[in-house]
Amino acid sequence: MKIFSFLSCFIILIGACFGVQARPFVNAEDRNSQYTGLLPLCDNARVLGEIETDFRDRESSYWNSDLGIVSFQNAQEIAYRPTGVDFVPRRYCRALVSMSDQKVRDISYSIGEREGMIGFTWGTEWCISGLDRNYAFGIDCRAARP
């Protein structure tokens, strides 16, 4: 056991003396030719339509609710590739949604490249504040934002 402890300390010391070089940042598009970095904008009708449909399906299937999204307002980008160029291209957005229960809520969503059906197209991930019943995105949908 002492030998193992000594060897691990020795390896750490050697690594600290010579320094570990970080790899250079490489665009995801250069590393994987399937990425282009081209994503729809936050107010794209197909993006908002997909979110609306997914929300309706989730509400009726899992929560036995007829709650739905009536409209989106003020859709705006809050970040584009905030984790760096060497990760999957992703656009983060925020908007207000008018719901069928007459309430207006915040929605945070991201559009990720090749995250759609079987990786053929972009996909969305979203969270509506106050309607994340199992806190999958944390308190107030924090994990849905950059």
C-alpha atoms as one frame of an Amber mdcrd trajectory, in Angstrom:
protein
   0.000   0.000   0.000   2.901   2.333   0.829   4.498   1.638  -2.538   1.278
   2.484  -4.368   0.957   5.730  -2.414   4.604   6.617  -3.106   4.243   5.902
  -6.836   1.097   7.988  -7.196   2.762  10.949  -5.390   5.835  10.551  -7.622
   3.734  10.590 -10.806   1.831  13.678  -9.657   5.124  15.428  -8.812   6.630
  14.612 -12.210   3.490  15.875 -13.949   3.603  19.118 -11.962   7.311  19.665
 -12.758   6.983  19.213 -16.503   3.533  20.737 -16.793   0.702  19.241 -18.713
  -0.029  20.932 -21.988  -3.719  21.471 -22.679  -4.837  20.499 -26.116  -5.559
  23.373 -28.475  -9.168  24.322 -29.104 -10.458  22.735 -32.282 -13.810  23.735
 -33.748 -16.354  20.953 -33.517 -16.878  21.404 -37.272 -13.192  20.639 -37.912
 -13.227  17.598 -35.647 -16.498  16.176 -36.957 -17.535  17.017 -40.504 -21.211
  16.545 -39.623 -21.245  19.839 -37.696 -21.690  23.108 -39.547 -22.345  25.586
 -36.750 -25.438  26.767 -38.623 -28.493  26.736 -36.368 -31.950  28.261 -36.703
 -32.560  31.540 -34.905 -34.503  31.711 -31.656 -37.674  33.030 -33.293 -37.702
  30.411 -36.059 -41.264  29.134 -36.606 -40.164  25.476 -36.821 -38.223  25.731
 -33.541 -41.164  27.305 -31.704 -43.591  24.849 -33.319 -41.514  21.892 -32.154
 -41.458  23.235 -28.599 -45.216  23.834 -28.671 -45.921  20.316 -29.937 -43.507
  18.667 -27.484 -45.032  20.611 -24.590 -48.586  19.627 -25.540 -47.596  15.967
 -25.913 -45.732  15.921 -22.599 -48.544  17.618 -20.707 -51.203  15.254 -22.001
 -49.118  12.078 -21.725 -47.311  12.539 -18.424 -49.344  15.070 -16.472 -52.857
  14.377 -17.808 -53.275  18.077 -18.478 -54.727  20.015 -21.395 -52.425  22.987
 -20.758 -50.876  24.337 -23.927 -48.764  27.137 -25.341 -50.844  29.791 -27.109
 -48.037  32.085 -28.314 -44.407  33.123 -27.934 -43.255  36.709 -27.376 -39.849
  38.382 -27.316 -37.817  35.340 -28.359 -34.185  36.334 -28.067 -30.767  34.735
 -28.056 -28.924  34.800 -24.753 -25.821  32.851 -25.865 -24.314  31.097 -28.857
 -21.722  28.410 -28.140 -20.990  29.671 -24.625 -18.964  26.579 -23.716 -16.530
  27.121 -26.589 -16.062  26.254 -30.221 -14.838  22.740 -29.576 -18.210  21.584
 -28.205 -21.465  20.780 -30.002 -22.833  23.990 -31.553 -25.726  25.201 -29.411
 -27.818  28.392 -29.292 -29.483  29.381 -26.008 -32.692  31.391 -26.084 -35.295
  32.881 -23.822 -38.862  34.026 -24.460 -42.228  34.611 -22.850 -45.050  32.177
 -23.508 -48.742  32.813 -23.180 -50.390  29.684 -21.878 -53.909  28.365 -22.276
 -54.480  29.031 -18.560 -54.151  32.788 -19.312 -50.739  33.011 -17.588 -47.515
  34.325 -19.105 -44.378  32.382 -18.178 -40.666  32.427 -18.987 -39.274  29.723
 -21.225 -35.589  28.897 -21.586 -34.579  26.718 -24.511 -31.587  25.641 -26.509
 -31.176  24.586 -30.098 -28.440  21.991 -30.521 -26.963  20.826 -33.772 -27.599
  17.177 -34.672 -29.643  16.627 -31.492 -32.927  15.958 -33.265 -34.449  12.661
 -34.333 -31.587  10.146 -34.547 -29.112  13.018 -34.977 -30.250  13.999 -38.457
 -31.189  17.582 -37.656 -31.134  20.161 -34.892 -33.091  19.519 -31.737 -34.486
  21.577 -28.900 -34.368  21.279 -25.160 -36.653  23.565 -23.181 -38.026  24.371
 -19.770 -40.953  26.573 -18.772 -40.542  28.233 -15.384 -43.124  26.957 -12.934
 -43.971  23.920 -15.059 -40.863  21.807 -14.490 -42.782  19.626 -12.064 -40.013
  17.131 -11.393 -37.238  19.787 -11.352 -35.380  18.095 -14.201 -33.755  21.466
 -14.960 -33.364  22.577 -11.356 -35.042  25.449  -9.578 -36.448  28.015 -12.019
 -35.072  26.063 -15.011 -31.465  27.083 -14.292 -29.967  24.086 -16.095 -31.731
  25.028 -19.337 -29.628  28.205 -19.541 -25.896  28.567 -20.193
